[in-house]
Amino acid sequence: MPLPSDIDVAIIGAGAAGLAAARTLENSGLSVLVLEARERIGGRSQTVILPGDIVFDVGCEWLHSADKNPFVAIARDLGFEINETRPRWREQSLNAGFPPQAREEFLAAMDAFDARVSAASDLPDDTPASKWLEPGIPWNAQINAISTYINGTELDRVSTYDFDAYEDTGINWRVRRGYGALIAAYGAPCPVALNTKVTLIDHSGARIRIETSQGTISARKVIVTAPTDLIANESIRFHPPLPGKVSAAAGLPLGLADKVMLALDDPESLPSDGHLYGALDRVGTGSYHLRPMGQPCISGFFGGAFARGLEDAGGGALAAQAIDELVMLLGSDYRRKLRPLAETRWAHDPFALGSYSHALPGHADDRAVLAAPVDDRLFFAGEATSPNFFTTAHGAQETGVRAAGEVVGRSAA
């Protein structure tokens, strides 16, 4: 849509947070416009349908903490089917390369590590989560690999305080036709200007002036939901500068989690919704979801520095790595049974530069710093501003609702 000259509330970013803010404000009496740099809404959520009607969530996939997740009710209201099959992340299908006794030892080591991190969160000083690995045990590489999946980075770059602050009820569901599709449907009623990249937010005057790739717009209030890396590197600048916001965003960088989807011939040879870990003796390895929701495919998941290296290696590198690891686990016949369909490259997405935030050691408080309003006119939302549900779409959604409530409260005053 063309840009108006002025608006009551401008929202920067049409991800889950920005869309939630717009939906929350739709009956407020305020004029609202979402400014989105991409040619689509959804931000770090997107569903694509691959050959064979395979549903691939390029971004967020799981309804984490589904018993508390507002997107569950939203999905039901919008007629989206929810698949309540739980993930089998603690299992190794077919015992492939990971016999039961070894797996039990690993799970005990992982649980003990989590307990040490929880205890350390009560200490007076923050520490890198890697400090709480037990020296000399054989499972540290695999524990660190799991950090690259859940945090997008290795444990030495993760705040112990932040690691422990995340809330997970252990109930994880999926949307049958895709989480990204659900978020797009949720945001469909929102007024959005696509292909509109914001470069400057000038809050020096009586009204806020926003410079974009499609022209300039003024607003009374602005809600910023951009990923932290775009604030930290000042792709979006503020005038007057907001060094506290830039510093807080830098303390909450985006980690990286990438996915690859492989078509699977002879799918009945593997269990539906099975799971495999790749190599157990190194941090750089994959986690594999076999036949998700019964589909004839395998989804591979890579994180951290290893995922970044695979991205940098170019198109096809994630698929090649996944196929090599699956062949190692399942046998040479699977090299002819697997075929690359799609893969992600979130670090190379100029409007994301990563997947989801983690707090660097000593920076757990930056989430609250980033979330705080400025002069009752600039408001901040997004998963990185969530105190307990960061990294998730529902965490982002809840912060969008929160920021919209702040706008309405300040406007009423």
LUMRO-808433 format. One record per residue (C-alpha): residue in three letters; x, y, z. Coordinates in pm, 1 decimal, m for minus. Layout:
ALA:X:Y:Z
...
//
This chain:
MET:0.0:0.0:0.0
PRO:123.5:357.7:m63.1
LEU:261.7:543.2:234.9
PRO:37.2:804.3:394.2
SER:205.5:1126.8:498.8
ASP:131.9:1071.9:866.6
ILE:m9.1:808.8:1098.5
ASP:m83.5:770.4:1467.9
VAL:121.2:454.4:1518.4
ALA:389.8:315.1:1289.0
ILE:505.1:m40.9:1354.2
ILE:845.1:m143.7:1223.3
GLY:840.9:m507.3:1111.7
ALA:561.7:m747.7:1015.9
GLY:677.4:m1049.0:1214.1
ALA:475.3:m1204.2:1494.4
ALA:540.0:m908.5:1726.7
GLY:452.2:m638.4:1476.7
LEU:140.3:m818.1:1357.8
ALA:28.4:m877.2:1716.4
ALA:72.8:m508.2:1793.7
ALA:m132.7:m413.7:1489.8
ARG:m407.2:m663.5:1571.5
THR:m420.6:m537.7:1929.6
LEU:m458.2:m176.7:1811.4
GLU:m717.9:m241.8:1541.4
ASN:m1010.4:m122.9:1755.2
SER:m819.7:149.1:1939.3
GLY:m933.3:437.1:1719.4
LEU:m572.2:504.6:1624.3
SER:m450.0:494.3:1266.2
VAL:m188.3:218.7:1234.3
LEU:52.1:110.1:963.1
VAL:307.8:m172.4:965.7
LEU:625.4:m102.2:768.5
GLU:784.3:m423.1:636.1
ALA:1110.6:m446.1:441.9
ARG:1026.6:m782.9:287.3
GLU:775.9:m853.7:13.7
ARG:575.9:m1069.7:254.8
ILE:455.1:m1061.8:614.0
GLY:567.9:m1310.5:878.1
GLY:926.2:m1207.0:950.6
ARG:1120.3:m1508.2:1072.2
SER:819.2:m1729.5:1010.3
GLN:732.8:m1862.3:666.3
THR:568.6:m2176.6:535.1
VAL:640.9:m2308.0:187.2
ILE:473.1:m2604.8:21.1
LEU:727.1:m2827.1:m151.6
PRO:672.5:m3091.4:m421.5
GLY:462.2:m3377.5:m293.5
ASP:257.2:m3132.7:m82.3
ILE:530.0:m3136.0:182.6
VAL:486.1:m2857.2:437.5
PHE:815.2:m2686.3:522.2
ASP:829.6:m2423.6:794.0
VAL:1131.8:m2223.7:689.3
GLY:1132.8:m2043.7:1024.0
CYS:951.0:m2123.5:1348.1
GLU:783.8:m2464.1:1343.8
TRP:681.9:m2572.7:1693.3
LEU:407.4:m2436.5:1915.3
HIS:638.5:m2438.7:2216.6
SER:474.1:m2444.7:2559.7
ALA:149.9:m2514.9:2378.4
ASP:m53.3:m2511.6:2699.0
LYS:41.0:m2142.3:2739.0
ASN:95.4:m2045.1:2376.5
PRO:m159.1:m1787.9:2249.3
PHE:m115.8:m1914.5:1893.5
VAL:m299.4:m2234.1:1990.5
ALA:m624.0:m2042.4:2044.5
ILE:m550.3:m1828.0:1739.1
ALA:m503.4:m2141.4:1527.9
ARG:m833.0:m2286.3:1643.3
ASP:m1015.5:m1958.9:1582.2
LEU:m875.4:m1946.1:1228.2
GLY:m953.0:m2311.1:1153.3
PHE:m593.6:m2438.4:1148.0
GLU:m551.5:m2801.5:1246.7
ILE:m310.3:m2859.0:1535.7
ASN:m99.9:m3174.3:1541.2
GLU:m45.5:m3274.4:1903.6
THR:219.7:m3539.2:1836.4
ARG:503.5:m3460.1:2074.0
PRO:862.4:m3434.2:1948.6
ARG:1092.8:m3725.0:2026.9
TRP:1403.6:m3516.1:2081.3
ARG:1518.5:m3737.6:2369.2
GLU:1495.1:m4053.1:2156.7
GLN:1705.9:m4214.6:1886.7
SER:1489.6:m4404.9:1640.6
LEU:1607.8:m4757.1:1557.0
ASN:1886.6:m4705.4:1811.7
ALA:2091.4:m4595.2:1511.0
GLY:2442.7:m4514.7:1627.4
PHE:2320.4:m4438.6:1979.2
PRO:2242.0:m4753.3:2182.4
PRO:1995.9:m4724.3:2471.5
GLN:2248.9:m4742.3:2755.4
ALA:2464.1:m4469.1:2604.9
ARG:2155.8:m4258.9:2542.0
GLU:2047.9:m4292.7:2904.6
GLU:2393.4:m4182.4:3015.3
PHE:2374.6:m3880.9:2787.0
LEU:2027.1:m3783.0:2905.7
ALA:2139.6:m3810.2:3268.8
ALA:2440.0:m3588.4:3188.9
MET:2215.0:m3337.9:3010.5
ASP:1971.0:m3325.0:3301.7
ALA:2256.6:m3282.8:3549.4
PHE:2395.3:m2996.9:3340.9
ASP:2054.6:m2825.7:3337.2
ALA:2037.3:m2863.2:3716.8
ARG:2380.8:m2704.2:3760.4
VAL:2282.8:m2413.7:3534.9
SER:1963.5:m2364.0:3734.3
ALA:2158.7:m2358.2:4061.2
ALA:2415.6:m2118.9:3912.5
SER:2140.2:m1876.2:3814.3
ASP:2111.5:m1792.4:4185.7
LEU:2477.3:m1687.5:4211.6
PRO:2553.3:m1315.2:4243.1
ASP:2743.8:m1301.1:3913.2
ASP:2644.8:m1424.7:3568.7
THR:2866.8:m1678.0:3392.7
PRO:2892.8:m1844.7:3052.5
ALA:2670.7:m2152.0:3055.8
SER:2970.1:m2357.3:2937.3
LYS:3121.3:m2315.5:3285.9
TRP:2872.2:m2571.7:3413.9
LEU:2972.1:m2856.1:3183.9
GLU:3126.5:m3137.8:3383.6
PRO:3492.2:m3164.4:3281.6
GLY:3607.0:m3484.0:3118.4
ILE:3274.4:m3651.9:3045.3
PRO:3211.7:m3781.2:2691.3
TRP:2879.0:m3598.9:2645.2
ASN:2989.2:m3236.1:2650.4
ALA:3007.4:m3204.9:2271.9
GLN:2652.1:m3332.5:2236.2
ILE:2523.2:m3105.6:2515.0
ASN:2688.9:m2815.5:2335.0
ALA:2535.8:m2928.0:2005.5
ILE:2191.6:m2908.2:2164.5
SER:2270.4:m2551.4:2270.6
THR:2329.2:m2467.2:1905.2
TYR:1977.2:m2590.9:1829.6
ILE:1794.5:m2420.0:2116.9
ASN:2009.0:m2106.0:2151.6
GLY:2152.2:m2082.6:1802.1
THR:2501.7:m2071.0:1947.6
GLU:2750.5:m2255.5:2164.9
LEU:2735.4:m2249.7:2544.4
ASP:3036.1:m2022.5:2590.7
ARG:2831.1:m1742.4:2431.6
VAL:2518.2:m1799.5:2641.8
SER:2436.5:m1626.4:2970.3
THR:2363.7:m1867.1:3254.6
TYR:2100.7:m1629.1:3389.9
ASP:1930.0:m1611.6:3050.8
PHE:1953.0:m1985.8:2987.1
ASP:1769.7:m2052.7:3312.8
ALA:1511.2:m1776.5:3259.3
TYR:1354.8:m1946.3:2956.7
GLU:1024.0:m2113.5:3043.5
ASP:929.8:m2439.2:2873.5
THR:633.2:m2646.8:2984.4
GLY:753.0:m2939.4:2771.8
ILE:435.0:m2942.6:2561.9
ASN:526.0:m2884.3:2198.4
TRP:274.1:m2914.9:1911.5
ARG:268.9:m2819.7:1543.5
VAL:35.3:m2661.2:1292.7
ARG:m52.2:m2916.0:1026.4
ARG:m34.8:m2666.8:738.4
GLY:248.7:m2467.0:887.9
TYR:318.6:m2221.6:1169.2
GLY:427.8:m1961.5:916.1
ALA:96.8:m2000.6:732.8
LEU:m87.5:m1950.1:1062.1
ILE:103.8:m1631.1:1142.2
ALA:41.3:m1500.2:789.4
ALA:m331.5:m1565.8:829.9
TYR:m328.5:m1397.8:1171.7
GLY:m166.7:m1090.8:1016.6
ALA:m376.9:m1080.8:700.3
PRO:m614.5:m808.1:829.2
CYS:m326.5:m575.5:922.1
PRO:m250.4:m262.6:718.4
VAL:102.5:m329.1:589.4
ALA:333.7:m144.7:352.4
LEU:556.9:m415.0:199.5
ASN:899.4:m359.5:43.7
THR:938.1:m64.7:279.1
LYS:1277.8:m69.0:447.3
VAL:1312.4:168.7:741.7
THR:1653.7:336.0:768.9
LEU:1602.8:622.5:1016.7
ILE:1370.2:696.3:1306.5
ASP:1404.0:1067.7:1385.6
HIS:1239.1:1139.2:1720.0
SER:1385.8:1486.3:1764.2
GLY:1068.5:1675.7:1676.6
ALA:708.1:1694.9:1790.8
ARG:625.6:1408.2:1557.7
ILE:850.1:1114.7:1475.8
ARG:985.6:1115.9:1121.0
ILE:1054.7:775.9:966.1
GLU:1271.0:752.4:656.2
THR:1204.7:446.6:439.7
SER:1291.4:312.2:96.8
GLN:944.8:424.5:m17.0
GLY:956.1:775.1:123.0
THR:911.3:951.2:455.6
ILE:621.5:917.8:697.8
SER:552.7:1087.5:1029.3
ALA:394.0:925.5:1333.1
ARG:293.4:1009.6:1686.5
LYS:417.3:675.4:1821.3
VAL:644.8:403.6:1686.5
ILE:674.9:37.7:1783.7
VAL:1008.1:m114.0:1680.5
THR:1008.3:m492.7:1636.2
ALA:1318.3:m532.9:1418.7
PRO:1565.2:m816.5:1493.7
THR:1839.7:m718.4:1735.3
ASP:2122.0:m743.6:1481.5
LEU:1960.6:m470.7:1267.5
ILE:1946.9:m239.4:1568.8
ALA:2297.6:m329.6:1684.9
ASN:2458.4:m268.7:1344.7
GLU:2246.0:44.7:1298.6
SER:2083.8:m64.8:976.5
ILE:1798.2:117.8:1145.9
ARG:1933.1:439.9:1300.3
PHE:1782.6:665.3:1563.4
HIS:1814.2:1043.8:1585.1
PRO:1894.4:1151.4:1846.0
PRO:2100.6:834.0:1892.8
LEU:1989.6:572.3:2144.0
PRO:2321.1:417.7:2251.9
GLY:2155.0:223.3:2531.6
LYS:1925.4:46.4:2284.6
VAL:2210.1:m25.3:2042.8
SER:2422.5:m165.3:2325.9
ALA:2136.2:m379.0:2457.9
ALA:2068.8:m517.9:2111.2
ALA:2439.0:m601.3:2074.7
GLY:2417.8:m797.4:2400.0
LEU:2131.1:m1001.3:2251.0
PRO:2270.0:m1115.6:1913.9
LEU:2085.7:m1356.0:1690.0
GLY:2215.9:m1708.7:1693.0
LEU:2169.1:m1928.4:1391.4
ALA:1953.6:m2233.4:1329.9
ASP:1910.7:m2363.0:975.9
LYS:1693.8:m2637.2:833.7
VAL:1708.0:m2859.6:529.8
MET:1426.0:m3068.3:386.8
LEU:1500.1:m3395.7:209.1
ALA:1249.0:m3598.0:10.3
LEU:1245.5:m3962.6:118.9
ASP:1179.8:m4252.5:m114.7
ASP:1039.1:m4565.1:54.7
PRO:916.6:m4364.8:355.1
GLU:762.9:m4669.6:522.4
SER:1114.1:m4789.0:602.3
LEU:1134.6:m4526.0:877.4
PRO:900.6:m4442.0:1166.8
SER:666.2:m4147.3:1143.0
ASP:779.2:m3857.5:1364.2
GLY:1099.1:m4037.2:1456.3
HIS:1419.6:m3864.1:1555.8
LEU:1792.9:m3908.0:1510.4
TYR:2096.7:m3725.0:1641.5
GLY:2392.1:m3718.2:1405.3
ALA:2748.4:m3756.1:1530.5
LEU:2782.5:m3771.8:1909.4
ASP:3144.6:m3667.3:1947.3
ARG:3139.4:m3319.0:1796.0
VAL:2944.2:m2998.0:1836.0
GLY:2893.8:m2957.7:1461.2
THR:2625.8:m3210.9:1378.0
GLY:2260.2:m3234.8:1284.8
SER:1933.8:m3327.7:1450.9
TYR:1688.5:m3508.2:1222.5
HIS:1311.2:m3532.8:1228.0
LEU:1201.2:m3844.2:1041.6
ARG:877.9:m3818.8:843.0
PRO:736.9:m3514.1:1024.3
MET:360.1:m3553.3:1063.8
GLY:386.8:m3864.1:845.7
GLN:519.8:m3680.4:541.1
PRO:758.9:m3858.7:300.7
CYS:1063.5:m3653.4:401.0
ILE:1332.5:m3591.7:661.0
SER:1395.2:m3250.2:812.5
GLY:1750.3:m3171.4:924.7
PHE:1840.9:m2905.7:1179.3
PHE:2183.2:m2740.1:1226.0
GLY:2288.5:m2461.1:1458.9
GLY:2561.8:m2228.3:1572.4
ALA:2900.7:m2187.4:1408.8
PHE:2857.2:m2513.8:1219.4
ALA:2538.6:m2389.4:1052.0
ARG:2708.8:m2060.4:969.9
GLY:2995.1:m2246.7:803.5
LEU:2752.8:m2456.0:598.4
GLU:2570.8:m2140.8:486.3
ASP:2898.1:m1980.4:386.0
ALA:2987.4:m2291.0:185.3
GLY:2698.3:m2210.4:m48.9
GLY:2374.4:m2366.7:m167.2
GLY:2349.0:m2741.4:m119.8
ALA:2599.4:m2765.3:166.4
LEU:2335.1:m2827.6:433.6
ALA:2171.6:m3098.7:224.4
ALA:2504.1:m3268.4:151.4
GLN:2594.7:m3269.1:521.2
ALA:2254.7:m3405.1:618.1
ILE:2267.1:m3683.7:362.3
ASP:2618.0:m3784.4:469.0
GLU:2514.3:m3806.4:834.5
LEU:2194.3:m3995.8:759.3
VAL:2378.8:m4244.7:541.7
MET:2626.9:m4293.9:824.9
LEU:2336.2:m4376.0:1059.3
LEU:2096.3:m4562.2:831.3
GLY:2318.1:m4727.6:571.3
SER:2440.5:m4666.5:219.0
ASP:2101.4:m4745.4:59.2
TYR:1974.3:m4412.8:186.9
ARG:2204.4:m4214.2:m38.8
ARG:1974.9:m4301.0:m328.9
LYS:1658.0:m4262.3:m119.0
LEU:1720.0:m3899.8:m18.0
ARG:1682.6:m3596.0:m240.0
PRO:1730.0:m3228.6:m146.3
LEU:1415.2:m3015.8:m159.9
ALA:1491.0:m2691.8:23.3
GLU:1722.9:m2535.8:278.6
THR:1739.5:m2213.0:477.4
ARG:2007.8:m1943.4:497.7
TRP:1892.8:m1714.4:778.8
ALA:2235.1:m1560.2:840.8
HIS:2233.9:m1437.9:481.1
ASP:1883.4:m1290.4:505.0
PRO:1952.3:m913.3:513.5
PHE:1635.8:m847.4:713.5
ALA:1717.9:m1103.5:983.7
LEU:2092.0:m1187.2:987.4
GLY:2014.5:m1486.0:1208.1
SER:1740.8:m1688.4:1370.5
TYR:1668.3:m1595.2:1732.5
SER:1834.1:m1410.1:2015.7
HIS:2051.9:m1525.4:2300.4
ALA:2193.6:m1313.7:2580.1
LEU:2570.4:m1303.9:2595.5
PRO:2720.3:m1374.6:2939.7
GLY:2659.3:m1072.0:3159.4
HIS:2382.2:m939.6:2933.8
ALA:2064.4:m1112.1:3052.4
ASP:1930.4:m777.4:3178.3
ASP:1953.3:m636.7:2825.1
ARG:1614.8:m789.8:2742.6
ALA:1445.1:m551.5:2986.0
VAL:1663.7:m261.5:2868.9
LEU:1565.0:m320.9:2506.9
ALA:1196.2:m355.0:2597.8
ALA:1170.1:m25.3:2787.4
PRO:985.1:263.6:2614.4
VAL:1166.8:585.8:2526.0
ASP:1000.0:920.5:2602.3
ASP:655.4:757.2:2592.5
ARG:679.2:763.7:2211.1
LEU:912.1:481.7:2108.2
PHE:817.9:130.1:2208.7
PHE:1001.7:m196.2:2153.7
ALA:881.6:m552.1:2097.8
GLY:1003.5:m878.0:1947.1
GLU:1116.1:m1212.9:2084.6
ALA:1440.4:m1061.1:2218.2
THR:1237.7:m838.4:2453.6
SER:1047.8:m1129.3:2609.8
PRO:1169.4:m1206.6:2963.0
ASN:1085.3:m1577.5:2955.2
PHE:968.0:m1682.3:2606.4
PHE:1250.2:m1536.2:2395.4
THR:1346.6:m1728.3:2078.4
THR:980.7:m1813.7:2012.7
ALA:698.3:m1683.1:1797.1
HIS:458.0:m1680.1:2089.9
GLY:710.5:m1481.7:2293.7
ALA:723.2:m1229.7:2009.8
GLN:343.6:m1221.7:1986.7
GLU:304.8:m1150.2:2356.8
THR:554.9:m862.6:2339.7
GLY:360.0:m711.2:2050.6
VAL:44.3:m719.1:2260.3
ARG:240.0:m566.2:2550.6
ALA:382.9:m283.2:2336.8
ALA:40.3:m204.9:2191.2
GLY:m98.1:m183.1:2543.3
GLU:180.3:60.6:2633.3
VAL:90.2:274.4:2332.2
VAL:m276.4:285.6:2424.9
GLY:m198.8:355.5:2787.7
ARG:38.7:637.8:2702.0
SER:m203.8:779.5:2441.9
ALA:m488.9:778.7:2693.1
ALA:m272.2:967.7:2940.1
//
